[in-house]
Each structure stands twice: as C-alpha cells, then as structure tokens.
Amino acid sequence: MNLAFGVFHVQSLAAAYQLANSVNHFPGTKLLELIPAHSGAYCLAEGPISQLEALLRDQRTSDIINADLIPSLDKTVLKAFYSLETANLGQSLYVVESSRLGALFTVAQAAVEIGMGILEFRAPRAGQISGVLTLTQVKNESEARIEVWLRKIRAMSALRAEKIEPIQASLAELF
C-alpha cells in the first residue's frame, strides 16, 4: 500500500508540537520531520490519505496556514529532500522557488513522474522566506512532456494565489 504524504504549515512551534503529538492518534501515520520556518513551522507526515485528512481535520483551523496532501509521493523526492540521492546534471536546468514547502513537494512529484531528476531541494526554513527546487532533464523527455509539466505547475499556481514559474536554462546556452 502506497502511503500519502502531508506537508502541514502551522502558525507556531506550539501548534507544530501539538500536530506532532496528534499523529500518534491516527493509525498508520508517522511524523517524518518538524521544521521551524520563517513563519510558524512545517510538519511532514506520511500515512494513509484518509488518516492524514483526519489529522488535518483534528487540528484547530486557526493553527493551519496551509496543508498539502500528496496521495503517493515517489521515494526519490524524499531522498532528494534529505540530500540522500540526487540526479546527475542533464541537458536542461529548471529552478522553482516558493515560500510554500507543500508546493515544492507537489512540483517535485510532478517532475519525477515524467522522468526529470532532482538536483537540489531546499526547504524554506527559519530565516529563509523561500525554498528552492532545482530540477534537470535526465531521460531526454520530449518537449511535449515538459510542456504538460509546465502547464500543470501553472494551473497549480493559479489555484494557490502564488506565482510558481520555473526558470529554464539549456546547459548548451550556459556553457
């Protein structure tokens, strides 16, 4: 059974500790990390999607800034996030910046689904307003697949009232 992945952005460290404590009350869920952020904190958790949804409903609404639930997160994304495994530099480079960690995880998942590689994944932590995701083409994806990925990100951006537009550079142009 694939586990879902949740990124919960909460108002304060106290709210983060409360959420972290609540995880134990939902069968099959596990807290992966608590990250102090420039505003509040992020809690990363995994478990069955129904349990993560229940965990979110269990929190005080005023404590939640935003939450992103990804039904099935590729393990490559987490390995890149924890700097355990990164891709080799390919033919193109894409840089995505966002103040919302859940958005970066969603973009990373969409990229991995079409065969892109993650070079670097930095969370927005305390003292940093934005996180950065650096991606590369590793499997000669067709331009059509890249365009579908870009459209998906732009649509997500429109839903979130936050502009997320990957910056693209061809390595042939850079060197």
N, C-alpha and C positions, 0 to 999 in steps of 0.2 A: 504494500500500500504506500503510495506516494504521500508524503507529508506536505501540508501547506506551510507557507512562510508568512509571518506577520511582522510589520515594522510599525510600532506604536510610538508616536511622538507625543509626549505628555508635557504638561506645563511646568513641572518642577521635579527635582530629585525625589522629594517625598512621594509624589504621585508615581514616579517610576518604581520606587521601592514597594509601594502598595500593589502596583500591577505585577511586579516580580513575585510578590508573596501570593497573589491570586492565582498565578499559573499553576501552583500545586493543586488547586481545587478542580482542575479541568483535566480529566483522564487523557493521557497520551500527549499532553503538551509539555514543552520543555523551554525554559528560558535559555537562550544562547548567549546573550550579552546585554548589558546595560551601559549605555554610552552617554556621558554628560555632553550636552550640546550648548550652542550659543544661547538658545532659549529652551529651557527645560532639559529634557533627556529623551533618548531613544531606547526602547526595549525591543530586542529582536527575539522572536519566539518561533517555534515550529510545532506542528501537531496537525490533527485532522482539521479541515477547514471549518466544520461545524463547531468544534471546540474553540478555535480561535475567534470565531464570530461571537460565541457565547462569552468568551473572555472580554471581548470588546464591549458587549452589552452590559457586562457586570461592572464596568468602570464608571465613575462619575463623569457625566458629559462635560462638565466644566474642566476636567483634568486633561481631556484629549484635545490636542491641537489637530492632529490628523492620524489616520491609520491606513495602511496599505496592506491588503492581503493578496498574496500570490498563490493560486491554487496548487502549483507544483513548481518549485524552484530547482533548477538544474544545480547539481552539486559543484559544477565548475564555477558558478557565480560566487558561492560561499568560499570556495578555495581561493579565488582571486581577491575577495574582500579581506580575507585573513592573510593575504600575501603568501599562501602556501603553494600556489601554482599560477603562473601567468603564461600568456601566449607569446610566441616569437613575433617580432615585428613583421608585418605583411606589407602589401603593396600600397595600402591607404591607411590613414590615421583619422580617427574620429574622436573628438573631445566633447563631452557633455558635462555641463556644470549645473548644479541645482542646490537650493537650500533645503530640499526635501529628500531625505535619505530613501524613503519608500519609492520615490520617482526614479532614483538612480538604480535601485534594485529592479524595478519594472523595465527600465530601458535595457539594463544588462541582460535580463532574462530574454527579452525580445531579440537582442543581438545574438545571444548564444543559440537561440532556436533556429536562426538562419545560417549558423556556422561561423559567425565572427568570433574573434578572440578578445579576451580582456587583458590589456597590458597593465593597467593600474586602476585601483578602486579605492578612493579616499572618502571617508565619511565626513560630514560637517560635524566637527567636534567642538568642544568648548573653545572659544576664541576664534573659531572659523565659521563664517556665515554659510559658506557653500562647500559642498563636496564635489569631487571630480571623478569622472569615469573616462578612462582612455581606452578606446577600442581599436582593433585593426582587422582588416580583411585577411583571413588566413587560408581560405579554401577557394579562392577565385570565384566568389559569389558573383552572380550575374548582376548587372546594373538594375535589372527589374526587381530582384530580391532586395537589394539595398534601398531602392525607391519605396517598396512596400514597407520596409522597416521605418524609413523616414516619415512616411505618411502616418504610420501607427503612432510614432512619437509625437508628431504634430497634433494628431487627434487627441492624444492623452493630454498634451499641453493645453489644448483648448478647454478640456473638461476641468482642468485644475486651476485655472486663472494664474498660471505661471508659465512664462515662455521657456520652453525647452527646445533648443535648436542646436543640434550637433554641428560643430565646426569640423569641416572636412578638409584634408590636405592629402594630395597624392605625393608619395615619397619621391617620385621622379621629379616633381616640381620643386621639392625642397633641396635636393642634392644635385 
